[in-house]
Amino acid sequence: MKNIEKLNELFNIEPMKVDPTTGEILAISENIVQNKEMDQEDDYQLARQTMRKLLSKSESTLDDLLELSKNSEHPRTYEVAGQFIKTMSDVSKDLLLLQKQVKDLQKDDPVKIGTQNNMVFNGSTADLFKMLKNGPSEDNIIDQ
């Protein structure tokens, strides 16, 4: 544990949160999790605003397209209007799907790293070189 604390100080990072009962690492850093949540929220807001703008602009375009279809009475204009209505419907469904996906992302648990077994060496590189130079001692031999 002392080696990890030294590394945290050396690299100027926050210590990892460890569950005292199981010894599992709960989250690497709360800042990373918060930044990830902020990015997700920003992306969600941007996607939502874009879809809503598309839908609002599509309404006036659809009105013009339907008026054109009535005036020309050409089958192709009706076909295009029908395809445009389907596209608007798909964007509406995508907007609802986006909300569902955001809710699913918010349900994610913090990152958990399980117990690590079969570790060959647990320490810093300085400790490793010291051990190699001086040979094995009682402090750095792992019971198997």
DSSP file (Angstrom, degrees, kcal/mol; ACC not computed):
  #  RESIDUE AA STRUCTURE BP1 BP2  ACC     N-H-->O    O-->H-N    N-H-->O    O-->H-N    TCO  KAPPA ALPHA  PHI   PSI    X-CA   Y-CA   Z-CA
    1    1 A M     >        0   0    0      0, 0.0     4,-2.1     0, 0.0     5,-0.2   0.000 360.0 360.0 360.0 -33.4    0.0    0.0    0.0
    2    2 A K  H  >  +     0   0    0      1,-0.2     4,-2.2     2,-0.2     5,-0.2   0.888 360.0  53.8 -62.8 -37.9    2.9    2.4    0.7
    3    3 A N  H  > S+     0   0    0      1,-0.2     4,-2.3     2,-0.2    -1,-0.2   0.902 107.4  50.1 -63.9 -41.0    4.1    2.0   -2.9
    4    4 A I  H  > S+     0   0    0      1,-0.2     4,-2.5     2,-0.2    -1,-0.2   0.908 109.5  51.1 -64.5 -41.7    0.7    2.9   -4.3
    5    5 A E  H  X S+     0   0    0     -4,-2.1     4,-2.0     1,-0.2    -1,-0.2   0.897 109.9  50.4 -62.7 -39.4    0.6    6.0   -2.1
    6    6 A K  H  X S+     0   0    0     -4,-2.2     4,-2.7     1,-0.2    -2,-0.2   0.905 110.7  49.0 -64.7 -41.1    4.1    7.0   -3.3
    7    7 A L  H  X S+     0   0    0     -4,-2.3     4,-2.7     2,-0.2    -2,-0.2   0.892 108.5  53.7 -65.8 -39.1    3.0    6.6   -6.9
    8    8 A N  H  X>S+     0   0    0     -4,-2.5     5,-2.2     1,-0.2     4,-0.5   0.914 112.7  44.0 -60.9 -42.1   -0.2    8.7   -6.3
    9    9 A E  H ><5S+     0   0    0     -4,-2.0     3,-0.5     3,-0.2    -2,-0.2   0.909 112.9  52.1 -67.7 -42.2    2.0   11.5   -4.9
   10   10 A L  H 3<5S+     0   0    0     -4,-2.7    -2,-0.2     1,-0.2    -1,-0.2   0.919 118.1  35.4 -61.8 -45.7    4.5   11.1   -7.7
   11   11 A F  H 3<5S-     0   0    0     -4,-2.7    -1,-0.2    -5,-0.1    -2,-0.2   0.400 107.2-124.9 -91.1   2.8    2.0   11.4  -10.5
   12   12 A N  T <<5 +     0   0    0     -3,-0.5     2,-0.3    -4,-0.5    -3,-0.2   0.935  60.9 140.8  54.1  53.7   -0.2   13.8   -8.6
   13   13 A I      < -     0   0    0     -5,-2.2    -1,-0.2    -6,-0.1    -2,-0.1  -0.856  56.8 -99.8-122.8 160.3   -3.4   11.7   -8.8
   14   14 A E        -     0   0    0     -2,-0.3     2,-0.0     1,-0.1    -5,-0.0  -0.481  45.4-103.8 -74.7 147.0   -6.1   11.0   -6.4
   15   15 A P        -     0   0    0      0, 0.0     2,-0.2     0, 0.0    -1,-0.1  -0.348  39.0-104.1 -68.8 153.8   -6.0    7.7   -4.5
   16   16 A M        -     0   0    0     13,-0.1     2,-0.5     1,-0.1    12,-0.2  -0.484  29.9-117.0 -77.1 147.5   -8.3    5.0   -5.6
   17   17 A K  E     -A   27   0A   0     10,-1.3     9,-3.0    -2,-0.2    10,-0.6  -0.757  34.1-167.6 -86.1 126.0  -11.4    4.2   -3.5
   18   18 A V  E     -A   25   0A   0     -2,-0.5     7,-0.2     7,-0.2     6,-0.1  -0.948  24.8-122.3-119.7 133.8  -11.2    0.6   -2.1
   19   19 A D     >  -     0   0    0      5,-3.0     4,-2.8    -2,-0.4     5,-0.2  -0.624  21.3-148.3 -70.8 119.8  -14.0   -1.3   -0.5
   20   20 A P  T  4 S+     0   0    0      0, 0.0    -1,-0.2     0, 0.0    -2,-0.0   0.786  91.5  48.4 -65.7 -26.5  -12.7   -2.1    3.0
   21   21 A T  T  4 S+     0   0    0      1,-0.1    -2,-0.0     3,-0.1    -3,-0.0   0.913 127.7  19.2 -80.5 -42.6  -14.6   -5.4    3.2
   22   22 A T  T  4 S-     0   0    0      2,-0.1    -1,-0.1    92,-0.0     3,-0.1   0.675  91.8-129.2-102.7 -20.1  -13.7   -7.0   -0.2
   23   23 A G     <  +     0   0    0     -4,-2.8     2,-0.2     1,-0.3    -2,-0.0   0.583  57.0 146.7  80.5   9.7  -10.6   -5.0   -1.2
   24   24 A E        -     0   0    0     -5,-0.2    -5,-3.0    91,-0.1     2,-0.5  -0.539  54.7-116.6 -80.7 145.2  -12.2   -4.2   -4.6
   25   25 A I  E     -AB  18 113A   0     88,-1.2    88,-1.8    -7,-0.2    -7,-0.2  -0.715  27.8-168.7 -80.7 123.2  -11.4   -0.9   -6.3
   26   26 A L  E     -     0   0A   0     -9,-3.0     2,-0.3    -2,-0.5    -1,-0.2   0.939  63.8  -6.9 -83.1 -49.6  -14.7    1.0   -6.6
   27   27 A A  E     -A   17   0A   0    -10,-0.6   -10,-1.3     1,-0.1    -1,-0.3  -0.996  52.8-137.9-148.9 143.7  -13.8    3.8   -9.0
   28   28 A I  S    S-     0   0    0     -2,-0.3     2,-0.3     1,-0.3    -1,-0.1   0.942  87.7 -17.5 -69.0 -46.8  -10.6    5.0  -10.5
   29   29 A S     >  -     0   0    0      1,-0.1     4,-1.7   -13,-0.1    -1,-0.3  -0.939  47.5-140.8-160.9 137.6  -11.4    8.7   -9.9
   30   30 A E  H  > S+     0   0    0     -2,-0.3     4,-2.8     1,-0.2     5,-0.2   0.835 105.4  59.5 -69.0 -30.2  -14.5   10.7   -9.2
   31   31 A N  H  > S+     0   0    0      2,-0.2     4,-2.8     1,-0.2    -1,-0.2   0.903 104.4  49.4 -63.4 -40.4  -13.3   13.4  -11.5
   32   32 A I  H  > S+     0   0    0      2,-0.2     4,-2.2     1,-0.2    -1,-0.2   0.921 112.8  47.2 -64.1 -43.5  -13.1   11.0  -14.4
   33   33 A V  H  X S+     0   0    0     -4,-1.7     4,-2.3     2,-0.2    -2,-0.2   0.911 113.3  48.6 -64.4 -42.6  -16.6    9.8  -13.7
   34   34 A Q  H  X S+     0   0    0     -4,-2.8     4,-2.5     2,-0.2    -2,-0.2   0.914 111.6  49.2 -65.1 -42.7  -17.9   13.4  -13.3
   35   35 A N  H  X S+     0   0    0     -4,-2.8     4,-2.5     1,-0.2    -1,-0.2   0.897 110.7  50.9 -62.6 -39.7  -16.3   14.5  -16.6
   36   36 A K  H  X S+     0   0    0     -4,-2.2     4,-2.3     1,-0.2    -1,-0.2   0.911 110.8  48.5 -63.2 -42.4  -17.8   11.5  -18.3
   37   37 A E  H  X S+     0   0    0     -4,-2.3     4,-2.3     2,-0.2    -2,-0.2   0.892 111.1  50.2 -65.7 -38.9  -21.2   12.4  -17.0
   38   38 A M  H  X S+     0   0    0     -4,-2.5     4,-2.6     2,-0.2    -2,-0.2   0.914 111.1  48.6 -65.9 -42.0  -20.8   16.0  -18.1
   39   39 A D  H  X S+     0   0    0     -4,-2.5     4,-2.6     2,-0.2     5,-0.2   0.913 111.8  49.7 -62.7 -42.7  -19.8   15.0  -21.6
   40   40 A Q  H  X S+     0   0    0     -4,-2.3     4,-2.4     1,-0.2    -2,-0.2   0.910 111.6  48.4 -62.5 -42.1  -22.7   12.6  -21.8
   41   41 A E  H  X S+     0   0    0     -4,-2.3     4,-2.6     2,-0.2    -2,-0.2   0.918 112.1  48.8 -65.3 -43.2  -25.1   15.3  -20.7
   42   42 A D  H  X S+     0   0    0     -4,-2.6     4,-2.4     2,-0.2    -2,-0.2   0.923 112.9  47.6 -62.0 -44.5  -23.7   17.8  -23.2
   43   43 A D  H  X S+     0   0    0     -4,-2.6     4,-2.7     1,-0.2     5,-0.2   0.903 111.7  50.6 -63.3 -41.2  -23.9   15.3  -26.0
   44   44 A Y  H  X S+     0   0    0     -4,-2.4     4,-2.6    -5,-0.2    -2,-0.2   0.935 111.2  47.8 -62.0 -46.6  -27.5   14.4  -25.0
   45   45 A Q  H  X S+     0   0    0     -4,-2.6     4,-2.6     2,-0.2     5,-0.2   0.905 113.2  48.4 -63.1 -41.5  -28.5   18.1  -25.0
   46   46 A L  H  X S+     0   0    0     -4,-2.4     4,-2.4     2,-0.2    -2,-0.2   0.941 113.8  45.5 -63.6 -47.6  -26.9   18.8  -28.4
   47   47 A A  H  X S+     0   0    0     -4,-2.7     4,-2.3     1,-0.2    -2,-0.2   0.902 114.2  49.7 -62.7 -40.9  -28.6   15.7  -30.0
   48   48 A R  H  X S+     0   0    0     -4,-2.6     4,-2.4    -5,-0.2    -2,-0.2   0.928 111.8  47.1 -65.0 -45.8  -31.9   16.6  -28.4
   49   49 A Q  H  X S+     0   0    0     -4,-2.6     4,-2.4     1,-0.2    -2,-0.2   0.901 112.1  51.0 -63.3 -40.5  -31.8   20.2  -29.6
   50   50 A T  H  X S+     0   0    0     -4,-2.4     4,-2.4    -5,-0.2    -2,-0.2   0.930 111.7  46.5 -63.1 -45.5  -30.8   19.1  -33.1
   51   51 A M  H  X S+     0   0    0     -4,-2.3     4,-2.3     1,-0.2    -1,-0.2   0.900 112.3  50.1 -65.1 -40.4  -33.6   16.6  -33.4
   52   52 A R  H  X S+     0   0    0     -4,-2.4     4,-2.4     2,-0.2    -1,-0.2   0.898 110.8  49.4 -66.4 -39.2  -36.2   19.1  -32.0
   53   53 A K  H  X S+     0   0    0     -4,-2.4     4,-2.6     2,-0.2     5,-0.3   0.909 110.2  51.9 -63.9 -41.2  -35.0   21.8  -34.5
   54   54 A L  H  X S+     0   0    0     -4,-2.4     4,-2.2     1,-0.2    -2,-0.2   0.924 111.0  47.4 -60.3 -43.8  -35.2   19.3  -37.3
   55   55 A L  H  X S+     0   0    0     -4,-2.3     4,-1.4     2,-0.2    -2,-0.2   0.907 112.3  48.3 -65.7 -41.3  -38.8   18.4  -36.3
   56   56 A S  H  X S+     0   0    0     -4,-2.4     4,-1.0     1,-0.2    -2,-0.2   0.910 115.5  43.9 -68.2 -40.1  -39.9   22.0  -36.1
   57   57 A K  H  X S+     0   0    0     -4,-2.6     4,-1.7     1,-0.2    -1,-0.2   0.839 109.1  58.9 -70.3 -31.6  -38.4   23.0  -39.4
   58   58 A S  H  X S+     0   0    0     -4,-2.2     4,-2.7    -5,-0.3    -1,-0.2   0.812  96.6  62.2 -67.3 -30.0  -39.8   19.8  -41.0
   59   59 A E  H  X S+     0   0    0     -4,-1.4     4,-2.1     2,-0.2    -1,-0.2   0.937 107.3  41.7 -62.8 -46.6  -43.3   20.8  -40.1
   60   60 A S  H  X S+     0   0    0     -4,-1.0     4,-2.1     2,-0.2    -1,-0.2   0.886 115.1  51.6 -69.4 -36.2  -43.3   23.9  -42.2
   61   61 A T  H  X S+     0   0    0     -4,-1.7     4,-2.5     1,-0.2    -2,-0.2   0.897 109.0  51.1 -64.7 -39.6  -41.5   22.1  -45.0
   62   62 A L  H  X S+     0   0    0     -4,-2.7     4,-2.7     2,-0.2     5,-0.2   0.904 107.5  52.7 -64.8 -41.1  -44.2   19.3  -44.9
   63   63 A D  H  X S+     0   0    0     -4,-2.1     4,-2.1     1,-0.2    -1,-0.2   0.934 112.0  45.6 -59.1 -45.4  -46.9   21.9  -45.1
   64   64 A D  H  X S+     0   0    0     -4,-2.1     4,-2.3     1,-0.2    -2,-0.2   0.895 112.7  50.9 -64.5 -39.5  -45.3   23.4  -48.2
   65   65 A L  H  X S+     0   0    0     -4,-2.5     4,-2.2     2,-0.2    -2,-0.2   0.893 110.4  48.4 -66.6 -40.3  -44.7   19.9  -49.7
   66   66 A L  H  X S+     0   0    0     -4,-2.7     4,-2.3     2,-0.2    -1,-0.2   0.885 111.1  50.7 -67.4 -38.1  -48.4   19.0  -49.2
   67   67 A E  H  X S+     0   0    0     -4,-2.1     4,-2.3    -5,-0.2    -2,-0.2   0.910 110.6  49.4 -64.9 -41.2  -49.6   22.2  -50.8
   68   68 A L  H  X S+     0   0    0     -4,-2.3     4,-2.6     1,-0.2     5,-0.3   0.897 109.8  52.0 -62.2 -41.0  -47.3   21.6  -53.8
   69   69 A S  H  X S+     0   0    0     -4,-2.2     4,-2.3     1,-0.2     5,-0.3   0.908 110.5  47.5 -63.1 -42.3  -48.7   18.0  -54.0
   70   70 A K  H  < S+     0   0    0     -4,-2.3    -2,-0.2     1,-0.2    -1,-0.2   0.908 114.8  46.1 -65.5 -41.8  -52.3   19.3  -54.0
   71   71 A N  H  < S+     0   0    0     -4,-2.3    -2,-0.2     1,-0.2    -1,-0.2   0.891 121.8  34.3 -70.8 -39.5  -51.5   22.0  -56.6
   72   72 A S  H  < S-     0   0    0     -4,-2.6    -2,-0.2    -5,-0.2    -1,-0.2   0.796  83.2-156.4 -86.9 -28.2  -49.6   19.8  -59.0
   73   73 A E     <  +     0   0    0     -4,-2.3    -3,-0.1    -5,-0.3    -4,-0.1   0.800  39.2 150.8  53.6  31.5  -51.5   16.5  -58.4
   74   74 A H    >>  -     0   0    0     -5,-0.3     4,-1.3     1,-0.1     3,-0.6  -0.786  51.1-135.4 -93.6 135.3  -48.5   14.7  -59.6
   75   75 A P  H 3> S+     0   0    0      0, 0.0     4,-2.1     0, 0.0     5,-0.1   0.840 102.5  59.4 -59.3 -33.9  -48.0   11.2  -58.1
   76   76 A R  H 3> S+     0   0    0      1,-0.2     4,-2.4     2,-0.2     5,-0.2   0.877 101.4  53.1 -65.3 -37.0  -44.3   11.8  -57.5
   77   77 A T  H <> S+     0   0    0     -3,-0.6     4,-2.1     1,-0.2    -1,-0.2   0.876 109.8  48.9 -66.7 -35.8  -45.0   14.8  -55.2
   78   78 A Y  H  X S+     0   0    0     -4,-1.3     4,-2.3     2,-0.2    -1,-0.2   0.887 110.2  51.8 -67.8 -38.0  -47.3   12.6  -53.1
   79   79 A E  H  X S+     0   0    0     -4,-2.1     4,-2.2     2,-0.2    -2,-0.2   0.925 110.7  47.3 -63.1 -44.7  -44.7    9.9  -53.0
   80   80 A V  H  X S+     0   0    0     -4,-2.4     4,-2.3     1,-0.2    -2,-0.2   0.895 110.8  52.4 -63.7 -40.6  -42.0   12.4  -51.7
   81   81 A A  H  X S+     0   0    0     -4,-2.1     4,-2.2     1,-0.2    -1,-0.2   0.906 109.2  49.8 -62.1 -41.3  -44.5   13.8  -49.2
   82   82 A G  H  X S+     0   0    0     -4,-2.3     4,-2.0     1,-0.2    -2,-0.2   0.902 111.2  48.1 -64.2 -41.4  -45.1   10.3  -47.9
   83   83 A Q  H  X S+     0   0    0     -4,-2.2     4,-2.2     1,-0.2    -1,-0.2   0.869 110.5  52.4 -66.1 -36.3  -41.4    9.6  -47.6
   84   84 A F  H  X S+     0   0    0     -4,-2.3     4,-2.3     2,-0.2    -2,-0.2   0.893 107.7  50.9 -67.7 -39.1  -40.9   12.9  -45.8
   85   85 A I  H  X S+     0   0    0     -4,-2.2     4,-2.2     2,-0.2    -2,-0.2   0.909 110.1  50.2 -63.0 -41.9  -43.7   12.0  -43.3
   86   86 A K  H  X S+     0   0    0     -4,-2.0     4,-2.3     2,-0.2    -2,-0.2   0.902 109.5  51.4 -62.9 -40.5  -41.9    8.7  -42.6
   87   87 A T  H  X S+     0   0    0     -4,-2.2     4,-2.2     2,-0.2    -2,-0.2   0.910 109.4  49.6 -63.2 -42.4  -38.6   10.5  -42.1
   88   88 A M  H  X S+     0   0    0     -4,-2.3     4,-2.0     1,-0.2    -1,-0.2   0.895 110.1  51.6 -62.8 -39.0  -40.2   12.9  -39.6
   89   89 A S  H  X S+     0   0    0     -4,-2.2     4,-2.1     1,-0.2    -2,-0.2   0.899 108.6  50.9 -63.1 -41.1  -41.7    9.9  -37.8
   90   90 A D  H  X S+     0   0    0     -4,-2.3     4,-2.5     2,-0.2    -2,-0.2   0.889 108.4  51.4 -64.6 -39.8  -38.3    8.2  -37.6
   91   91 A V  H  X S+     0   0    0     -4,-2.2     4,-2.0     2,-0.2    -1,-0.2   0.899 109.2  51.4 -64.6 -39.4  -36.7   11.4  -36.1
   92   92 A S  H  X S+     0   0    0     -4,-2.0     4,-1.7     2,-0.2    -2,-0.2   0.912 111.1  47.5 -62.5 -42.5  -39.4   11.5  -33.5
   93   93 A K  H  X S+     0   0    0     -4,-2.1     4,-2.6     1,-0.2    -2,-0.2   0.895 109.7  53.3 -65.1 -39.6  -38.8    7.8  -32.6
   94   94 A D  H  X S+     0   0    0     -4,-2.5     4,-2.4     1,-0.2    -1,-0.2   0.862 105.1  55.2 -63.3 -35.4  -35.0    8.5  -32.5
   95   95 A L  H  X S+     0   0    0     -4,-2.0     4,-1.5     2,-0.2    -1,-0.2   0.917 111.1  43.7 -64.1 -42.9  -35.7   11.4  -30.0
   96   96 A L  H  X S+     0   0    0     -4,-1.7     4,-1.9     2,-0.2    -2,-0.2   0.891 112.8  52.2 -67.8 -39.5  -37.5    9.0  -27.7
   97   97 A L  H  X S+     0   0    0     -4,-2.6     4,-2.5     1,-0.2    -2,-0.2   0.863 104.9  56.8 -64.2 -36.1  -34.9    6.3  -28.2
   98   98 A L  H  X S+     0   0    0     -4,-2.4     4,-2.1     1,-0.2    -1,-0.2   0.910 106.1  49.6 -61.0 -43.2  -32.2    8.9  -27.2
   99   99 A Q  H  X S+     0   0    0     -4,-1.5     4,-2.0     1,-0.2    -1,-0.2   0.900 110.8  49.8 -62.9 -40.4  -33.9    9.6  -23.9
  100  100 A K  H  X S+     0   0    0     -4,-1.9     4,-2.1     1,-0.2    -2,-0.2   0.911 110.1  50.4 -64.7 -41.9  -34.1    5.8  -23.2
  101  101 A Q  H  X S+     0   0    0     -4,-2.5     4,-2.2     1,-0.2    -1,-0.2   0.876 108.5  52.1 -65.1 -37.4  -30.4    5.4  -24.0
  102  102 A V  H  X S+     0   0    0     -4,-2.1     4,-1.9     2,-0.2    -1,-0.2   0.906 108.8  50.4 -65.8 -40.5  -29.5    8.3  -21.7
  103  103 A K  H  X S+     0   0    0     -4,-2.0     4,-0.8     1,-0.2    -2,-0.2   0.894 110.0  50.9 -63.3 -38.6  -31.4    6.7  -18.8
  104  104 A D  H >< S+     0   0    0     -4,-2.1     3,-0.6     1,-0.2     4,-0.4   0.888 109.0  51.2 -65.6 -38.5  -29.7    3.4  -19.5
  105  105 A L  H >< S+     0   0    0     -4,-2.2     3,-1.1     1,-0.2    -1,-0.2   0.860 106.0  55.1 -66.0 -34.9  -26.3    5.1  -19.4
  106  106 A Q  H 3< S+     0   0    0     -4,-1.9    -1,-0.2     1,-0.2    -2,-0.2   0.693  99.0  62.9 -72.7 -17.6  -27.1    6.8  -16.0
  107  107 A K  T << S+     0   0    0     -4,-0.8    -1,-0.2    -3,-0.6    -2,-0.2   0.607  75.8 120.2 -81.3 -12.0  -27.9    3.4  -14.5
  108  108 A D    <   -     0   0    0     -3,-1.1     3,-0.1    -4,-0.4    -3,-0.0  -0.235  61.3-130.6 -57.2 138.6  -24.3    2.2  -15.0
  109  109 A D        -     0   0    0      1,-0.1     3,-0.1     3,-0.0    -1,-0.1  -0.470  34.4 -86.0 -82.4 159.7  -22.5    1.2  -11.8
  110  110 A P        -     0   0    0      0, 0.0     2,-0.2     0, 0.0    -1,-0.1  -0.266  59.5 -82.8 -62.2 157.2  -19.0    2.5  -10.9
  111  111 A V        -     0   0    0     -3,-0.1     2,-0.5     1,-0.0    -3,-0.0  -0.416  48.6-163.6 -64.8 128.5  -16.1    0.6  -12.3
  112  112 A K        -     0   0    0     -2,-0.2     2,-0.6    -3,-0.1   -86,-0.2  -0.967   8.5-162.5-118.9 129.5  -15.3   -2.4  -10.2
  113  113 A I  B     -B   25   0A   0    -88,-1.8   -88,-1.2    -2,-0.5     3,-0.1  -0.951  20.9-139.3-109.1 122.6  -12.0   -4.3  -10.4
  114  114 A G        -     0   0    0     -2,-0.6   -89,-0.2     1,-0.2     2,-0.1   0.007  39.8 -60.9 -72.4-178.8  -12.2   -7.6   -8.8
  115  115 A T        -     0   0    0      1,-0.1     2,-0.7   -91,-0.1    -1,-0.2  -0.417  51.8-134.7 -64.1 134.2   -9.5   -9.3   -6.7
  116  116 A Q        -     0   0    0     -2,-0.1     3,-0.3    -3,-0.1     2,-0.2  -0.845  26.4-173.1 -98.1 116.9   -6.3   -9.8   -8.6
  117  117 A N        +     0   0    0     -2,-0.7     0, 0.0     1,-0.2     0, 0.0  -0.621  58.3  32.3-103.0 164.4   -4.9  -13.3   -8.1
  118  118 A N  S    S+     0   0    0     -2,-0.2     2,-0.4     1,-0.2    -1,-0.2   0.830  71.1 173.0  61.1  37.1   -1.6  -14.8   -9.3
  119  119 A M        -     0   0    0     -3,-0.3    -1,-0.2     1,-0.2     3,-0.2  -0.614  19.8-164.9 -74.5 131.8    0.3  -11.5   -9.0
  120  120 A V  S    S+     0   0    0     -2,-0.4     2,-0.4     1,-0.3    22,-0.2   0.897  74.1   7.0 -82.9 -44.3    4.0  -12.1   -9.6
  121  121 A F        -     0   0    0      2,-0.1     2,-0.5    20,-0.1    -1,-0.3  -0.994  57.5-169.2-144.4 133.7    5.3   -8.8   -8.2
  122  122 A N        +     0   0    0     -2,-0.4     2,-0.3    -3,-0.2  -119,-0.1  -0.891  54.2  64.4-124.5  99.1    3.4   -6.0   -6.4
  123  123 A G  S    S-     0   0    0     -2,-0.5     2,-0.1  -120,-0.1    -2,-0.1  -0.976  81.3 -60.7 172.2-176.5    5.5   -2.9   -6.1
  124  124 A S     >  -     0   0    0     -2,-0.3     4,-1.9     1,-0.1     5,-0.1  -0.340  47.7-107.9 -85.2 169.7    7.3   -0.1   -7.9
  125  125 A T  H  > S+     0   0    0      1,-0.2     4,-2.7     2,-0.2     5,-0.2   0.848 121.0  57.4 -66.1 -32.9   10.1   -0.4  -10.4
  126  126 A A  H  > S+     0   0    0      1,-0.2     4,-2.2     2,-0.2    -1,-0.2   0.914 107.0  48.2 -63.3 -41.3   12.5    0.9   -7.8
  127  127 A D  H  > S+     0   0    0      2,-0.2     4,-2.5     1,-0.2    -2,-0.2   0.886 110.6  52.2 -64.0 -38.5   11.5   -1.9   -5.5
  128  128 A L  H  X S+     0   0    0     -4,-1.9     4,-2.6     2,-0.2    -2,-0.2   0.938 110.9  45.7 -64.3 -47.2   11.9   -4.4   -8.3
  129  129 A F  H  X S+     0   0    0     -4,-2.7     4,-2.3     2,-0.2    -1,-0.2   0.888 112.7  51.5 -63.0 -38.3   15.5   -3.2   -9.1
  130  130 A K  H  X S+     0   0    0     -4,-2.2     4,-2.6    -5,-0.2     5,-0.2   0.917 111.3  47.6 -63.5 -43.1   16.3   -3.2   -5.4
  131  131 A M  H  X S+     0   0    0     -4,-2.5     4,-2.0     1,-0.2    -2,-0.2   0.909 112.5  48.6 -65.6 -41.9   15.1   -6.7   -5.0
  132  132 A L  H  < S+     0   0    0     -4,-2.6    -1,-0.2     2,-0.2    -2,-0.2   0.874 114.5  46.2 -66.0 -36.4   17.0   -7.9   -8.1
  133  133 A K  H  < S+     0   0    0     -4,-2.3    -2,-0.2    -5,-0.2    -1,-0.2   0.922 123.4  31.8 -71.8 -45.2   20.2   -6.3   -6.9
  134  134 A N  H  < S-     0   0    0     -4,-2.6    -2,-0.2     1,-0.2    -1,-0.2   0.598 109.0-123.6 -90.9 -12.4   20.0   -7.5   -3.3
  135  135 A G     <  -     0   0    0     -4,-2.0    -1,-0.2    -5,-0.2    -2,-0.1  -0.121  49.0 -38.1  87.2 167.5   18.3  -10.8   -3.9
  136  136 A P        -     0   0    0      0, 0.0     2,-0.3     0, 0.0     5,-0.0  -0.315  60.4-177.8 -67.4 145.2   15.0  -12.0   -2.4
  137  137 A S    >   -     0   0    0     -2,-0.0     3,-0.6     1,-0.0     4,-0.5  -0.811  44.1 -95.1-131.9 176.0   14.3  -11.2    1.3
  138  138 A E  T 3  S+     0   0    0     -2,-0.3     3,-0.5     1,-0.2    -1,-0.0   0.793 118.7  58.9 -63.2 -29.5   11.4  -12.1    3.6
  139  139 A D  T 3  S+     0   0    0      1,-0.2    -1,-0.2     3,-0.0     0, 0.0   0.820 111.7  36.6 -72.4 -31.5    9.7   -8.7    2.9
  140  140 A N  S <  S+     0   0    0     -3,-0.6     2,-0.5     2,-0.1    -1,-0.2   0.287  89.4 102.2-111.2  13.3    9.3   -9.3   -0.8
  141  141 A I        -     0   0    0     -4,-0.5     2,-0.4    -3,-0.5   -20,-0.1  -0.848  62.8-143.5 -95.3 128.1    8.6  -13.0   -1.1
  142  142 A I        -     0   0    0     -2,-0.5     2,-0.2   -22,-0.2    -2,-0.1  -0.769  15.0-124.2 -93.3 131.8    4.9  -13.8   -1.6
  143  143 A D              0   0    0     -2,-0.4    -1,-0.0     1,-0.1     0, 0.0  -0.506 360.0 360.0 -71.0 140.4    3.4  -16.9    0.1
  144  144 A Q              0   0    0     -2,-0.2    -1,-0.1   -26,-0.0    -2,-0.0   0.393 360.0 360.0-114.6 360.0    1.8  -19.2   -2.3
